[in-house]
Structures are given as C-alpha cells and as structure tokens.
Amino acid sequence: MSPLLSFAISFALGCYAIASVLVLGRLVRGPRAQDRVFALDLLYFHAMLMMLVLGIRYRSDVYFDAALLIALFSFVSSSAMAKFILRGEVIE
C-alpha cells in the first residue's frame, strides 16, 4: 500500500471518529426525538463508512459484508423509529 493511500485511510478514519463523537453528543442531548433518530441514523452511516474504509485498508471482503448488514439494520431501525414517532406504535 502506498504511503499516500495509507495516510488518506488514516485521515478518513480519524474524521469519521471525530464526526461520530459529535453525533453521539447530539444523540445524548438532542432536544427532540427527531434529532435523536437522525443522530442514530447518522451513527449507523458512519459505522458503515468506517467498515468500508477498513475493508480497503485490510483488503478483506468481510468488512464489505459487515457494511451491508449495517446498512440493512440502519434502514429497518430508521423506518421503525419514524413510524413509532408518527403513529405511536410500530406494529399495527
């Protein structure tokens, strides 16, 4: 791996880590439920991106499969939480 690619991957992982910490603060002290749902969805997104970058770094397909699972769980949980906020129940 070239030094430039190694630096770019390390920089990207650092940026995602800092952004995740900031979003975690929004998740904890968000004034409304919608803010907390959005923050949780954004944390899922950051986790998926970190898995993709780690997959590039270690040249392994397992990380890409994990990123796909994280994206699936993100979609299901976001839609369930949005339905709960709108209607007050998830299962009708």
Buried (B, 14 or more C-beta within 10 A) or exposed (E): EEEEEEEEBEEBBEEBEEBBEEBBEBBEEBEEEEEBBBBBBBBBBBBBBBBBBBBBBEEEEEBEEBBEEBBEEBEEBBEEBBBBEEEEEEEE
